[in-house]
Amino acid sequence: MIKNYTTFDRRNRLLALLSERSGIRVTEIAQILQVSEGTVRNDLNALAKEWRLERVRGGGIPTDDHPIYGLAFNSRLLANEIAKQQSARWAVELVEDGDIILLDASSLDQGKRQHPIPT
């Protein structure tokens, strides 16, 4: 019986397979999902662009370093990146010993998290 996954379901199943079995190869994924190797490679590349996995030769590795925000947030994260980095550096300079800093989940605040406050 051939499984007809939607693209969304197939990619989530692909991520689950990568989490369950490290080192699983494109050929094996294609057999399990009953799709072509080209479809698997396209899915791996799309998931890598969304920061949901790290693309490696022959497969992919789920990423834990980047929370899974989704494509819309990732697009905003990359927009105006230089200005956001400058803002982050400026904000870090304003912090004084004993200050309390509150950050939200905005794309601007993600840049601030990458600039540690000197101690």
Sequence and secondary structure as in RCSB ss.txt:
>XXXX:A:sequence
MIKNYTTFDRRNRLLALLSERSGIRVTEIAQILQVSEGTVRNDLNALAKEWRLERVRGGGIPTDDHPIYGLAFNS
RLLANEIAKQQSARWAVELVEDGDIILLDASSLDQGKRQHPIPT
>XXXX:A:secstr
      HHHHHHHHHHHHHHSTT  HHHHHHHHTS HHHHHHHHHHHHHTTSEEEETTEEEE SSS    HHHHH
HHHTTHHHHHHHHHHHHHH  TT      SSHHHHHHHTS    
